[in-house]
Amino acid sequence: MATEPAVELIRELVGRHGPVMFHQSGGCCDGSAPMCYPEGEFKVGQRDVLVGELDLGGGFPFEQDDDDETGGSSPSSFSRIRVWISGPQFDAWKHTQLVLDAVPGRGSGFSLENPTGRRFLSRARTFDEREMELLEAHPPQLGMDLDV
């Protein structure tokens, strides 16, 4: 899930850099910030967890065809943005929905938004009991499951 300011910033970055992906950082130097990278420039680990895909609804110049043989990770998949988190981080946050937001400030490390004067921020909402049951019935996919 992403707020409107986050979607606007993502669209801007996609317009400049092409397809992007996110990895929720685990702390240290980047302060647990969601990091935005050009798709394919961050090596997703075998135990990283795909927490979701942001569907920006299209409107980009080179959208992915439905019959694309790459399984949705081609450089032209502009409207679906994958969001990853490390396995240990997922274990700590699996009871919450991460909400991607954008606020004024300087981006972290090598994240693409760094020079824009805005930064991505993760907010969290605790899943209710029904949502937790649904999530437990459908375990998340790992990097090794998707051969990334």
Helices and strands as residue ranges (DSSP letters): H 4-17, E 20-24, G 28-30, E 34-38, E 49-55, E 80-85, H 87-93, E 96-104, G 114-116, E 118-126, H 129-137, E 141-142, H 143-146
